[in-house]
Amino acid sequence: MSVVPIPCMIRGLCMVNACNQGSTCSKRRVPLTFPAVIVDRKNRTVYGEIYLNYAVDEMMAGHQTRLAQVPCFNPGCTHTILMTSNEKRDLLLSFDEKYDKTALPVCSAACQMELLEMYRKNPYLFQSKN
């Protein structure tokens, strides 16, 4: 399946898989979604989820938005995730206050699985949902 080129209408940023310039594009690339590991303290479970990146909505609306580089929460990874400062605050603070859960953003599905596996192997942590 071939990708139809999309005219670049966003200044300075672009979605990872929607660039018609390929590897020659010099813009900062932002993923449409990013995975996270959710630690539910009340139910003592850990599971994976996928979140939409607020930055894409901001870019599509033409807003100039400050992006934060959030480190991947997989201890063995050195990558970062680009997201808005508001999303960073919501995930790391508001999510905890509202739901009594901790969201740990990770850079890839592989890092998500690796972090979930760390929880599965540690008997002192939580049980994992499948």
VOMARGU-297605 format. One record per residue: z, y, x of N, C-alpha, C, O, CB in turn. Coordinates in pm, whole numbers, padded with zeros to 5 digits, always signed. Glycine has a CB too. Layout:
BEGIN
ZYXZYXZYXZYXZYX/...
//
This chain:
BEGIN
+00000-00118+00085+00000+00000+00000+00000+00124+00089+00087+00138+00176+00123+00000-00097/-00094+00212+00070-00103+00332+00152-00028+00447+00085-00015+00453-00037-00250+00371+00176/+00020+00537+00168+00093+00653+00120-00005+00768+00101-00081+00800+00193+00208+00693+00218/-00005+00829-00015-00091+00944-00042-00030+01066+00023+00087+01095-00001-00110+00966-00196/-00104+01139+00107-00049+01258+00170-00001+01360+00066-00069+01387-00033-00154+01322+00263/+00115+01415+00092+00173+01516+00004+00166+01650+00075+00210+01660+00190+00321+01481-00034/+00112+01754+00012+00108+01885+00078+00250+01930+00113+00341+01921+00031+00039+01989-00012/+00267+01980+00235+00400+02023+00279+00430+02160+00221+00366+02259+00256+00408+02026+00434/+00528+02166+00132+00564+02292+00065+00704+02339+00103+00750+02441+00053+00554+02275-00085/+00770+02266+00189+00908+02299+00224+00912+02356+00364+00857+02297+00458+01000+02174+00212/+00976+02469+00378+00983+02534+00509+01104+02484+00586+01217+02497+00539+00988+02687+00494/+01082+02428+00703+01192+02393+00792+01250+02255+00775+01310+02203+00869+01298+02489+00775/+01234+02193+00659+01292+02061+00635+01191+01975+00563+01100+02026+00498+01423+02071+00553/+01206+01845+00574+01121+01759+00493+01189+01626+00472+01275+01586+00550+00985+01739+00559/+01150+01556+00365+01206+01425+00338+01147+01326+00436+01032+01340+00477+01179+01381+00191/+01224+01227+00474+01185+01133+00578+01051+01066+00550+00966+01063+00638+01291+01028+00594/+01030+01013+00430+00909+00937+00402+00804+01014+00323+00714+00952+00265+00944+00813+00329/+00813+01145+00319+00717+01222+00239+00643+01326+00322+00596+01426+00268+00788+01290+00124/+00632+01302+00451+00565+01399+00537+00421+01356+00560+00396+01242+00600+00639+01415+00670/+00328+01446+00536+00188+01412+00557+00143+01434+00701+00028+01406+00734+00101+01493+00464/+00232+01484+00787+00195+01509+00926+00242+01397+01020+00210+01399+01139+00253+01641+00972/+00317+01302+00966+00363+01189+01047+00450+01230+01163+00534+01319+01150+00246+01111+01098/+00430+01165+01276+00516+01189+01391+00492+01324+01457+00570+01364+01544+00497+01080+01493/+00386+01397+01418+00360+01528+01477+00441+01639+01409+00444+01752+01457+00212+01561+01470/+00506+01606+01296+00583+01705+01222+00707+01746+01302+00780+01659+01350+00624+01650+01082/+00730+01875+01316+00843+01923+01395+00963+01962+01309+01063+02011+01362+00800+02041+01479/+00954+01941+01178+01064+01979+01089+01178+01878+01095+01157+01761+01129+01014+01992+00945/+01298+01923+01062+01411+01832+01051+01387+01744+00929+01356+01794+00821+01547+01909+01039/+01401+01616+00945+01374+01522+00836+01505+01480+00771+01602+01448+00838+01298+01399+00887/+01504+01481+00638+01624+01451+00559+01595+01331+00470+01495+01332+00398+01668+01574+00474/+01678+01227+00471+01654+01112+00384+01683+01146+00238+01773+01225+00208+01740+00993+00429/+01606+01086+00147+01628+01106+00004+01762+01047-00040+01830+01104-00124+01513+01042-00077/+01797+00933+00018+01925+00869-00014+01995+00830+00116+01933+00825+00222+01904+00744-00105/+02123+00802+00104+02195+00744+00217+02299+00647+00163+02356+00670+00056+02263+00855+00304/+02325+00539+00236+02425+00442+00191+02566+00489+00226+02586+00576+00311+02398+00305+00254/+02663+00430+00158+02804+00456+00187+02884+00330+00158+02841+00244+00083+02857+00577+00103/+03000+00322+00219+03096+00216+00191+03210+00281+00115+03266+00381+00160+03147+00144+00323/+03243+00225-00001+03349+00280-00085+03474+00196-00071+03471+00074-00088+03303+00287-00233/+03585+00261-00039+03714+00195-00030+03795+00234-00153+03837+00349-00166+03790+00232+00103/+03815+00139-00243+03889+00161-00368+04032+00112-00346+04059-00008-00351+03820+00087-00489/+04122+00207-00322+04260+00171-00291+04334+00114-00413+04417+00024-00399+04334+00291-00238/+04304+00166-00531+04372+00120-00652+04344-00027-00681+04435-00105-00709+04330+00206-00772/+04215-00064-00674+04176-00203-00702+04168-00289-00577+04135-00408-00583+04043-00205-00772/+04199-00228-00463+04199-00298-00333+04068-00370-00307+04066-00488-00272+04315-00397-00328/+03957-00297-00324+03824-00352-00298+03744-00258-00210+03774-00139-00198+03750-00379-00430/+03642-00313-00149+03549-00237-00067+03409-00282-00107+03383-00401-00120+03575-00258+00089/+03318-00186-00127+03182-00220-00168+03085-00112-00124+03125-00001-00088+03174-00240-00322/+02957-00145-00126+02854-00051-00085+02791+00019-00203+02780-00038-00312+02748-00123-00005/+02750+00143-00182+02676+00221-00282+02570+00304-00210+02574+00322-00089+02771+00313-00364/+02474+00353-00289+02368+00440-00237+02382+00575-00309+02399+00579-00431+02224+00376-00260/+02374+00685-00235+02387+00818-00292+02260+00899-00270+02196+00889-00166+02506+00891-00231/+02225+00980-00370+02116+01075-00352+02164+01188-00263+02279+01231-00273+02065+01130-00490/+02078+01235-00177+02113+01343-00086+02090+01477-00156+01976+01509-00192+02030+01334+00046/+02196+01555-00177+02186+01686-00242+02087+01777-00172+02026+01865-00234+02322+01754-00248/+02070+01756-00041+01983+01844+00037+01841+01843-00016+01772+01945-00012+01984+01802+00184/+01796+01728-00066+01659+01719-00118+01643+01809-00240+01543+01880-00251+01623+01572-00154/+01739+01806-00333+01734+01894-00450+01733+02041-00408+01658+02121-00463+01854+01867-00543/+01816+02074-00313+01824+02212-00264+01690+02256-00203+01644+02367-00227+01937+02227-00160/+01630+02166-00125+01503+02198-00061+01393+02214-00166+01314+02308-00159+01464+02089+00039/+01388+02122-00263+01284+02128-00365+01297+02254-00452+01197+02306-00501+01290+02003-00454/+01420+02302-00469+01443+02424-00546+01413+02549-00463+01417+02660-00515+01586+02428-00597/+01383+02530-00335+01351+02643-00248+01471+02717-00195+01457+02828-00142+01265+02738-00322/+01590+02659-00208+01711+02724-00157+01725+02702-00007+01694+02595+00045+01836+02671-00230/+01772+02805+00060+01808+02790+00200+01948+02732+00200+02041+02794+00150+01800+02929+00280/+01964+02614+00255+02094+02548+00250+02140+02511+00390+02059+02474+00476+02088+02423+00162/+02269+02520+00412+02326+02479+00539+02345+02328+00537+02406+02273+00445+02461+02553+00568/+02293+02263+00639+02310+02119+00648+02418+02087+00750+02429+02151+00855+02177+02050+00686/+02497+01986+00717+02601+01939+00807+02556+01806+00865+02497+01723+00796+02738+01926+00733/+02585+01785+00991+02559+01655+01054+02689+01576+01047+02784+01603+01119+02510+01671+01202/+02690+01477+00958+02809+01394+00938+02790+01266+01019+02686+01201+01009+02831+01361+00785/+02890+01230+01100+02874+01108+01179+02874+00984+01090+02943+00979+00989+02986+01098+01283/+02796+00884+01130+02798+00756+01062+02937+00696+01079+02992+00697+01189+02686+00659+01118/+02994+00643+00972+03130+00591+00977+03139+00448+01030+03247+00391+01036+03191+00596+00840/+03026+00390+01069+03029+00262+01139+03077+00291+01281+03011+00366+01353+02886+00189+01137/+03191+00235+01323+03245+00267+01456+03151+00236+01572+03164+00295+01679+03372+00192+01476/+03056+00144+01552+02964+00108+01659+02837+00191+01662+02747+00162+01741+02929-00035+01646/+02827+00293+01579+02704+00372+01567+02729+00517+01611+02837+00571+01590+02650+00368+01422/+02627+00577+01671+02640+00717+01715+02548+00810+01638+02539+00928+01672+02608+00727+01864/+02480+00760+01533+02389+00844+01455+02464+00938+01361+02584+00921+01336+02292+00756+01375/+02393+01036+01309+02449+01127+01211+02363+01126+01084+02248+01083+01087+02460+01270+01269/+02420+01175+00974+02350+01186+00847+02345+01334+00812+02447+01402+00815+02421+01103+00733/+02226+01385+00779+02213+01524+00737+02240+01533+00588+02176+01463+00509+02072+01581+00771/+02333+01618+00549+02362+01643+00408+02413+01786+00396+02446+01850+00495+02467+01542+00352/+02418+01836+00273+02467+01973+00255+02617+01978+00281+02687+01877+00271+02435+02023+00112/+02666+02095+00314+02809+02113+00335+02887+02080+00208+02997+02025+00214+02840+02256+00381/+02829+02115+00091+02895+02084-00036+02906+01934-00059+03010+01885-00104+02819+02148-00153/+02801+01860-00027+02805+01715-00045+02906+01651+00050+02977+01558+00013+02665+01654-00022/+02912+01702+00171+03011+01653+00267+03152+01672+00211+03234+01581+00216+02996+01725+00404/+03179+01792+00158+03310+01819+00100+03337+01727-00019+03446+01671-00031+03318+01966+00057/+03236+01712-00108+03254+01627-00225+03284+01482-00187+03373+01420-00245+03130+01633-00312/+03210+01428-00090+03230+01289-00051+03362+01267+00021+03432+01170-00007+03117+01244+00038/+03395+01356+00112+03512+01333+00196+03643+01385+00138+03749+01341+00181+03489+01394+00328/+03638+01478+00042+03761+01531-00015+03770+01513-00167+03862+01448-00216+03774+01677+00019/+03675+01569-00240+03681+01566-00387+03673+01425-00442+03744+01393-00538+03568+01650-00445/+03589+01340-00384+03574+01201-00428+03709+01131-00422+03746+01057-00513+03470+01127-00342/+03782+01154-00314+03913+01094-00295+04012+01142-00401+04087+01063-00458+03966+01125-00156/+04012+01273-00429+04104+01329-00527+04071+01285-00669+04161+01254-00746+04101+01481-00520/+03942+01280-00705+03901+01245-00841+03918+01098-00873+03965+01062-00980+03757+01284-00862/+03878+01011-00778+03867+00869-00809+03965+00780-00734+03967+00659-00756+03730+00823-00779/+04046+00837-00646+04137+00760-00562+04059+00655-00482+04104+00542-00463+04246+00692-00648/+03941+00695-00436+03855+00611-00353+03809+00694-00234+03801+00816-00242+03733+00557-00435/+03780+00626-00126+03729+00694-00008+03584+00653+00012+03552+00534+00012+03814+00662+00118/+03495+00752+00028+03354+00726+00055+03329+00745+00204+03359+00850+00261+03262+00820-00030/+03274+00643+00266+03243+00647+00408+03090+00643+00425+03032+00534+00423+03312+00529+00485/+03024+00759+00440+02879+00758+00454+02836+00692+00585+02901+00708+00689+02825+00901+00448/+02727+00617+00578+02670+00552+00695+02521+00586+00702+02462+00629+00603+02693+00397+00690/+02462+00567+00819+02325+00613+00841+02218+00517+00792+02103+00557+00775+02304+00639+00985/+02253+00390+00770+02150+00292+00733+02212+00175+00658+02334+00156+00657+02076+00241+00858/+02125+00096+00596+02172-00025+00526+02234-00122+00626+02329-00192+00593+02054-00093+00450/+02180-00128+00748+02235-00216+00851+02378-00175+00887+02465-00260+00901+02146-00215+00976/+02402-00045+00902+02537+00002+00932+02631-00022+00814+02749-00053+00834+02534+00153+00968/+02579-00009+00692+02660-00036+00574+02705-00182+00574+02823-00211+00552+02581-00003+00444/+02612-00274+00598+02645-00417+00600+02744-00449+00713+02835-00529+00696+02518-00501+00616/+02724-00387+00828+02812-00410+00942+02955-00363+00912+03051-00431+00945+02758-00339+01067/+02967-00246+00849+03099-00194+00814+03166-00280+00706+03285-00307+00714+03088-00048+00766/+03088-00322+00607+03143-00412+00504+03191-00543+00568+03295-00596+00530+03037-00441+00395/+03115-00593+00663+03153-00717+00732+03284-00698+00809+03366-00790+00816+03041-00762+00828/+03305-00581+00867+03432-00553+00937+03548-00563+00840+03654-00617+00874+03429-00413+01003/+03530-00511+00719+03635-00521+00618+03657-00666+00575+03770-00709+00556+03601-00435+00496/+03548-00743+00561+03560-00883+00520+03635-00966+00622+03709-01058+00584+03422-00942+00497/+03618-00937+00749+03680-01016+00856+03825-00980+00882+03896-01055+00948+03601-00999+00982/+03870-00868+00832+04007-00823+00859+04097-00857+00740+04085-00794+00636+04010-00671+00888/+04187-00954+00753+04271-00995+00640+04372-00889+00597+04429-00899+00488+04345-01122+00675/+04395-00789+00679+04492-00684+00645+04429-00570+00567+04499-00480+00519+04557-00630+00771/+04298-00572+00554+04231-00467+00479+04209-00516+00336+04292-00589+00282+04096-00428+00545/+04101-00476+00276+04077-00505+00135+03981-00621+00115+03912-00662+00208+04024-00383+00066/+03977-00673-00005+03876-00774-00042+03746-00701-00071+03748-00590-00124+03922-00859-00167/+03634-00761-00037+03503-00699-00062+03444-00748-00192+03455-00866-00226+03406-00729+00053/+03382-00658-00265+03305-00694-00385+03171-00745-00339+03120-00702-00236+03289-00573-00483/+03113-00835-00412+02976-00880-00382+02880-00821-00479+02760-00847-00470+02964-01031-00384/
//
